[in-house]
Amino acid sequence: MKIKKGDKVKILAGKDSGKTGKVLQIFPKEGRVSVEGLNILIKHLRPQKQGEKGQRIEFPGLINISNVALICPKCGKNTRVSYKIGEKGSDSSAKKFRVCKKCGETID
């Protein structure tokens, strides 16, 4: 998965296209992400007790991961992601880094 929780992304398609936000949740099996403040859905709840009022709950809906693009924290442009395998550390295992395709800087 090239997008992780906490990344800043730009919406490419849909009613909120062109807007940016932070990733709240990722659902890798479904291929969807939830972005803070975007794709807001409204759920209406009936009153549970006598004399109580109904409610409208607003929450961010899921967006297909193909409709979001990662924004590089270094250059500030929306970019594709490549991977680079770093040198072996003290635990004798190579670490995998995400790399911005536009500026070449590591994202992680």
Secondary structure, DSSP 4 states (H G I P E B T S, - for coil): ----TT-EEEE-SSTTTT-EEEEEEEETTTTEEEETTSSEEEEEE--SSTTPPPEEEEEE-EEEGGGEEEEPTTT-SEE-EEEEEEEE-TTS-EEEEEEETTT--B--
